Amino acid sequence: MAEKFAESANNVIVEEASKGLNPAMIVLLVVVSFLLIFFVGNYALYLYAQRTIPPKKKKPVSKKKLKREKLKQGVSAPGE
């Protein structure tokens, strides 16, 4: 009986715990870290640009458009 027990002990499959990270997990971590760095970098550049770049100058309104707007409002344009 002791022999049968010894033989059956040799047939037991031993599952070893996986050592290290799964290759798919490594790829996922690399992709996620690149995306995180990309978005954080863009946000930092956006904040830097908001502080350093002066606001855009607005185009001057042409006299023709100004006259048209005043006529729409019912106010006579100057010089008429």
C-alpha positions as CSV (number, residue, x, y, z in Angstrom):
1,M,0.0,0.0,0.0
2,A,2.9,2.3,0.7
3,E,4.2,1.7,-2.8
4,K,0.9,2.7,-4.4
5,F,0.9,5.9,-2.4
6,A,4.5,6.7,-3.5
7,E,3.6,6.1,-7.1
8,S,0.5,8.3,-7.0
9,A,2.5,11.1,-5.5
10,N,4.8,11.1,-8.5
11,N,1.8,11.6,-10.9
12,V,0.5,14.7,-9.1
13,I,0.7,17.8,-11.4
14,V,2.3,20.7,-9.6
15,E,1.2,24.1,-11.0
16,E,3.9,26.7,-10.5
17,A,2.8,30.2,-9.8
18,S,3.6,32.4,-12.9
19,K,6.8,34.3,-12.4
20,G,6.9,37.8,-13.7
21,L,4.3,39.7,-15.6
22,N,2.2,38.4,-18.5
23,P,3.5,39.8,-21.8
24,A,0.0,41.2,-22.6
25,M,0.0,43.0,-19.2
26,I,3.4,44.6,-20.0
27,V,2.1,45.9,-23.4
28,L,-1.0,47.2,-21.7
29,L,1.0,49.0,-19.0
30,V,3.4,50.6,-21.7
31,V,0.4,51.8,-23.8
32,V,-1.4,53.2,-20.8
33,S,1.7,54.9,-19.5
34,F,2.4,56.5,-22.9
35,L,-1.2,57.8,-23.1
36,L,-1.0,59.2,-19.5
37,I,2.3,60.9,-20.3
38,F,0.8,62.3,-23.5
39,F,-2.3,63.8,-21.9
40,V,-0.4,65.2,-18.9
41,G,2.2,66.7,-21.2
42,N,-0.5,68.3,-23.4
43,Y,-2.3,69.7,-20.4
44,A,1.0,71.2,-19.0
45,L,1.8,72.8,-22.4
46,Y,-1.8,74.2,-22.5
47,L,-1.4,75.8,-19.1
48,Y,2.0,77.2,-20.1
49,A,0.6,78.6,-23.3
50,Q,-2.3,80.2,-21.5
51,R,0.1,82.1,-19.2
52,T,2.7,83.1,-21.8
53,I,1.0,83.7,-25.2
54,P,-0.9,87.0,-25.3
55,P,-4.6,86.8,-26.4
56,K,-5.4,87.2,-30.0
57,K,-6.2,90.6,-31.3
58,K,-9.7,91.0,-32.6
59,K,-10.1,92.2,-36.2
60,P,-11.4,95.8,-36.5
61,V,-15.0,96.0,-37.6
62,S,-15.3,97.5,-41.0
63,K,-17.3,100.8,-41.5
64,K,-19.6,99.0,-43.9
65,K,-20.6,96.4,-41.3
66,L,-20.9,99.0,-38.6
67,K,-23.2,101.0,-40.8
68,R,-25.3,98.0,-41.5
69,E,-25.6,97.0,-37.8
70,K,-26.7,100.6,-36.9
71,L,-29.4,100.5,-39.7
72,K,-30.7,97.2,-38.3
73,Q,-31.1,98.7,-34.9
74,G,-32.9,101.8,-36.3
75,V,-30.2,104.3,-35.5
76,S,-29.1,106.5,-38.3
77,A,-25.5,106.2,-39.2
78,P,-23.4,109.4,-38.7
79,G,-23.1,111.7,-41.7
80,E,-26.5,110.8,-43.1
